[in-house]
Amino acid sequence: MDRRKLALGATMLTMLLAFICINSGRTQAAIPAHIPIDGIFKPSIGVDSSVQAGGIVQVTPDSQNKKGAIWSEEQYKIDLTHNFTSLMYVNLGDKKAQSVDGMAFGMMNDRDKVKNWQQVTGGALGVWRNPFSWVKDNSAIAKSFAVEFDTYHNGNDFDGLLPNDGPDRGHVAYNFPGQDSAYQRLPSRLYALNHLQLQKPQNGDYLSNGTWHPFRVKWDSLKKQLTYQFDDYAPVTVAIDPATVFGTNQVYWGFTGSTGDYSELNQVVFSEIPGLNSIDSPVTMTDLEKTTPTVSLTNNQAMQTSQLYVGRTVHYSITPTNLVDCKFNPNFWTNLSA
């Protein structure tokens, strides 16, 4: 074989392998530390969502015209009479300008809809009103709040109120899906969404860029304010009266998503869930054989090996503290480790 051809072939193979490695490294970002969600969240009936190994939620597969929804189980609804904080990571695929349509974080009070999901696909993202309806319908989630992570600009209809300030590489905004004020009728007679606190990627980036974006949520029960932050964007604070918006202080929470004529892989993991996180509390340990004194530890103190002995029966006494931002859940205490 001609050595020049052999060299050229080897060079092309090297370039191909380099491209594959670079592309693979870009699209398969490291998955953040997260919590298994078995028994905590569950996909609704009639959706294309699934929970992968280790608690990775695939809200929608990378296929056309799919809809997704995963909501908290009844016993893990959020109690809005208490403060809470949560941290999730969302991944909107890596298709950039070809990505469609996105996901939404939601809080709502509709048990029937949680179980049996019948939302439309496409730009509504599973939470908003049908964007192609000429009449007011009931397709939006009633008694709800939502933050959208929208990767596709729906032209002159559902996103028709967005400012024309350059290419739309995705956007983040909130509103209340079941309220009429969330929408505005266009001259075309279709309805457009009012995007409150609109935020967009900077520096020419896309929401769909293969990255696991942190999404933080904090609720202040006294002020009745929810503050969320997507990635390194500025925090957004929203006044929410639970009685007016939800009709209750106990709400389901989770994520929805959809694809249309084009698609993307939508995923989410939960890193902090109210009532399930580690708590620093004083611990008292007593050797039941009475041969050593009681040992008290606080603030992650390390116990000296001479204080208690391997093989002894020890009684643990835990005094819960620092629970201001944590909704008490008895299931939390079933998996203590030491």
N, C-alpha and C positions, 0 to 999 in steps of 0.2 A: 504493500500500500504506500502511496506517496506520503512522505513524512510531513509535507506541508498540509495535506488534507487531514492527516492524523492530528497534527497540532491544532489545526482549525477546529476539528471536531472536539478535541479536548477543551479548547477555549470556550466553545459554545456550551459544552456540557457544564463547565465551571460556572459560566454566567447564568445558566438555567438554574443550577443548584443554588447559587447565591440569591437569585430572585425568589426562589421558593422559600428559602430560609428567611429572607427579609420580609416577604409577604406573610409568611406564617407567623413570624414574631410580631408583626403589626396587628394581625387579626385575632390572635389568640392571647390577649392580654391576661396577665396573672389575675386569677379570681381572688377577690378580697376575702379576708377571714369572715366567716359568717356562721349563722346558727341553723341547725336542722329545724325544719318547720313542721314535721309530722305531728298531726293533731292540733296544730296552731292555725295554719292556713290550709285552704282546700279549693281546688278549681271548681267553678260552678258547673252544673250540668249543661251540656249543649255548647261547650267552648272547645277550643283547640289548645288549651293550656295544659301543661304537665309539670310535675315536679321531678327533676332529674336527681341522680345520685348525689348525696351530700347536701341537699337542700337548695340546689340551683333551680329557680323557677323559670321555665320557658313560657313566657306569657303568650307569644305567638311563634310558630315556626317560620322559617324563611320561605313561605309559600303564598300564593295569591289568595286574596279574599278570605283571610282567616280572622277569627275574633277570639279574644282571650279575656279571662277574668279569674282572679284568685282573691278570695276574701277570707277574713278571719273567721274562725269557728265561733259559735255562740259564746262559749266561755272565755274567749279572748277578745271580745269586743272592748273598745276603749271606754273607760269611765271618765267623762269630761268634768266630773266634780273634783278630779285629782290632776295635778300636773303630770306631764309625761314627756319623755324625749325618746326619739328613735333615730336610727341610722340605717339606711338602705343604700345599695349600690345598683344603679340601672345601667344596662348595656343595650344600646340601640343599634347593634350591628356595626358593619364597617362598609356600607355601600354608598356613603356620601350622597352625591346628587341623585343617585338611583334608589335611595331609601324611601319606603312608604309603609306605614303612616306614622307610627309612634306608639307611645304609651301614656297612661295617666295614673297618678296617685289619687285615690278617692277615699272619702269618708261618707257613709250614708246610713239610712235607716229604712231598709226595705228587705225584710227577710225572704220574701218570695223571690225577689230578683236575685238575691245572693245565691239561692239554690238553683234556679232555672234562668239562665242568661239568654235573653232574646234580643240583644242589641244589634244594630246594623254594623256592617264592616265599613272600612274606608275612613274618611276624615273625621267621623264622630268619635273615634278612639274608644268606643264602648261606653262613653259617659254622656256625650252631648246629644242634642236633638238631631234628627235626621237632616243632614245638610242639603238634601235634594228634594225636600218636601215644600210644596207651595203653601201649605196650610199648617197651622200650629197643630202638632201632634203630641203624643205622650211617650215618645221614644227616649227622651232624656231621663236620666235617673232622678226621680223625685227626692226631695229632702236630702240634698247632698252637697258636697264641696269637692272640687277637683283641681289638681294642678296638672297641666298637660306638658308632655315632652314631645312636641310635634316635629317630625323630621321632613314633612312635605308641605309645600305651599299650595293650597287648594284654590289657585287662580282667583277668579272674580266672584266666587260664591262663598264658601264657608270662611275663607280667609280674606274676603273682599275688603275688610276694614283695616287690614294691616297697612302700615305706611310703606310707600314705594321708595325705599331708601337703599336700594341695591339688592343683590341676590339674597334670597332667603335660604340660609343653610340650616334651618331649623329654628325653633323658638320655644320658649317656656313662658307660660302664663297661667293664671287661675281664673276661676269664676264658679258660680253656683248653678250646675246644669239644669236643675228643675225650675229655676226662676226665669220669668219672661225677660227680666232686665239683662240676662246673659246674652240676648240675641237682638239683632236689628235687621229689619226687612230691607232688602236691596231693591233698586228699580227693576231688577229681573224677577222680583216677587219671591226669590229664594231668601233664606235666612243666613246671616253671617254671625259669627261669634264675636262678642266683645272681649278682646284679650286684655285682661287687667294685669298691670305690672309686667308688661311685655319685656322679655329678655332674650338676647340673641348671642350666638357664639361670636367671639372676636378673632381678629387676626386671620380671617379667611378660613377658619376651621368649620367643621360640621358637627352637629349633634351625633350623627352616625359616623363615628370615627374609630370604632373598635375599643373605646375606653370604657372602663367601669367608672361611671360618674357617681360620686357620693351625693346622697340626697338626705339632708337632715331635717327633722321636724321636731319642733318644741311647742308644747301647749302650756299656757299660763291660765290656770283655772280661775284665778281671782280677777285678772284683767279680761278674761275671755278673749284671748288673742292667740292665734297660731302663727308661728314664725317658721318659714321653711327656707332652705338654702340649697340650690342645685350647683354642684361643683364649686368653683371659686367665685360664682356670681354673688352679687350683693344680696344679703338676706332680705326676705320680704315678709312683712308682718300684716296679718289679716284679722280684722275684728269679726268674731263669729259668736252670735248668741245661739247656743245649742237649742234652746226652746223654740226659737223662730226658724232656724235653718233645718234642724233635724226633728224637732218635736219630742226630743228625748236627750238624756245625757249619756245614754249607752249606744255607741255607734259601731257598725262594722267598718273595717278599713282594709285596704288592699290595693291591687293594681289591675288595670284593664289595658287592652291594646287591640290593634287591628292592622290589617294590611288591605290593599286594594288590588288594582290591576298590576301594580308592582308590589314589592314586599321587602321585608327585613327580618332578621332574627332579633326578637325582643326578649331580654332576660332581666331578672332582678334577684338579688340575694339580700337577706336580712341580717344585719350585724348587731343591732341593738333592738330588742323588743321589750316594750313596757312590761315590767313584772318578771322578766326572765334573766336579767343581768346580774352580775356579781355584786355583792353588797359588802362593804367593809363594816363588820360589826364585832364587838368584843366577844371573845369565846372563852368560856371557862371549862377546863377539863379536870375531872376528878378520877383518880385511880380507885376503883371500887374495892380493891384489896386493902386499901387504907395504909399501904406501906410507904406512900409518898404523899406530899401535900398537894392541895389543889393548885393548879397552874392556870393563871389568867393571861391571856394574850390580847393585845389590841393593835390596830394599825399595822397589820401584816408583820408583827413581830415573829421572829424565828424562835422555836422552842429548843432549848438545850437538850442534848441527848441524855443527860443525867437526870432530867426532871421526871420523865416517864419512861417506862421500859417496854420493849417489844414483847408482845404476847399477853399483856395485861388487858383486862376489861376496863374500858374508860367511858365515863359518862360525859357527854358534850352538853353544854348549856350555851345557847346563842341568844344574845340580846340584840334584836333588830334595831338598827339606827340608820340615819341618813336615808330615810325612806320618803323624803319630801317629793322627789320626782319619780317615785315608783308606785304604781298601782298595786296594792297587795293582791297576790294571787296564791292561793294555798298550794297549787301545783308546783310553784317555784321551789318549795321546801322538800320536794320528793327526790331531788338529785343533788344533794350536797356532797362536796368532796373536800378532803383534807389531806 
